Amino acid sequence: MKNLSHLELWFITGSQHLYGKEALQQVARNAKKIARALDKSTYIPIKIIHKPTLTQPAEVSELMTAANANANCIGLIAWMHTFSPAKMWIHGLKILNKPLVHLHTQLNRDIPWETIDMDYMNLHQSAHGGREFGFINTRMRLNRKVVVGHWKEDSVHQQLDTWARAALGWQEMQQIKVARLGDNMRAVAVTEGDKVAAQIQLGMSVNGFEMGNLVEKVEAVSAKKVKQLVKEYEANYQLMKVLKARGEKRQSLLDAAKIELGMRQFLKEGGFTAYTNTFENLYGLKQLPGIASQRLMADGYGFGAEGDWKTAALVRAMKVMATGLEGGNSFMEDYTYHFDPDRRSVLGAHMLEICPSIASGTIRCEVHPLGIGGKEDPVRLVFTAGEGPALNAALIDLGNRFRLLVNTVEAIEPDPLPNLPVASVLWKPHPNLSIGAAAWILAGGAHHTCFSQNLRVEHLEDFAEMAGIELVVIDEHTELRSFKQDLRNNEIYYHLFKQGF
């Protein structure tokens, strides 16, 4: 998974010269104290760097220019210690292209009732200094997060952690290279989209490659490397009898390992962190990559089936956001419903490619007929996912904008599935199956998603703000009448926004 050790968040402080040299020195000491405390937080995964106090327009612009140019800086935490006249921030904010969070806090938690005087009041002005800063951000129509509370509170650290993880995903999205191995599944609408618009809006680069580009790498894999990888399979998974040494389907396991090694080489050489394939484009491969895609996802790659490049990029970004958190993120598909009135739920699965990062219990390595694709029986990992709160997220192209659609769910224990030879997860969508599915369909939601056990709506809300894209949420509070009106209102908003209103 992604190495975070070199990444930084810059802690910037606003003030002015009105209060004198000593006051500014105290502002600097206080800001450094808060920045160091946040840097040591057990919640926030990114190093926090204190920057000198900003008191003049030129200082603001110079810092923003430096932040834009610094590849390690993924975002800025802004704190107004005193009153900081907002006009001095205009040019700097106008050129800033990194995410911004406004930390609305103050040094002391409590008012020193017995000793408070005007010197104290002049120095500790965050309460109204932050409002001045907030106005100019709103006046300039800038997307940002506002976190309010004392800087020592866990809730503040947790909100900053959420924003920082969204910033990780946004930084990653700027550099994702998606390799499309073959084209989209023919005649399917939702997996299509405007790749140029996606690169302009989101940063991702999406390009297609013929299967021969991959097959060349697969054919070059040595028998020695295949043997080594198969030993890894044997050590980590419960192999089906026919896949074990001298089993009648052993060759299928060898072929699957060779495909995985070839795919890894292709992705590594091209600098790709996400990819797609489809069962309709398998020229030169003996079987559809099943275990290969599952294991690549487990290592952090984004994946989308049937050429779904938007989901592939989203899976990668969400995996990066969740770095270090318990649980996993996986490509997913709503496959079939359970309409039992006592347990209405959705069985999520796919033909083969569900990431084992979401697995609970034993992971089995099996081979079974696929029924489509016209190739040999593919090897895959079979398991069920764990119970608990989760969400499904889909990135869709509506023509005039991108929409990030999120449905919170509760993963539950399924009944035994002795004849289903794929990885799966059973969940109850919020607020229930009837409203949740109807709302998803009304919002134009894709049938492919990223299923997350460790990210919350707030992570994706912050990400959507950074990306400047629409967020639509289906949760326990969703009611269809108001949901439909929200969609209509969004159409008006984004139409006017595009026109510059």
Secondary structure, 3 states (H helix, E strand, C coil): CCCCCCCEEEEEEECCHHHCHHHHHHHHHHHHHHHHHHHCCCCCCCEEEECCCECCHHHHHHHHHHHHHCCCEEEEEEEECCCCCHHHHHHHHHHCCCCEEEEECCCCCCCCCCCCCHHHHHHCCHHHHHHHHHHHHHHCCCCCEEEECCCCCHHHHHHHHHHHHHHHHHHHHCCCEEEEECCCCCCCCCCCCCHHHHHHHHCCEEEEECHHHHHHHHHCCCHHHHHHHHHHHHHHCEECHHHCCCCCCHHHHHHHHHHHHHHHHHHHHHCCCEEEECCCCCCCCCCCCCHHHHHHHHCCCEEEECCCHHHHHHHHHHHHHCCCCCCCEEEEEEEEEECCCCCCEEEEECCCCCCHHHEEEEEEEEECCCCCCCCCCCEEEEEEECCEEEEEEEEEECCCCEEEEEEEEEEECCCCCCCCCCCEEEEEECCCHHHHHHHHHHCCCCCEEEEECCCCHHHHHHHHHHHCCEEEEECCCCCHHHHHHHHHHHHHHHHHHHCCC
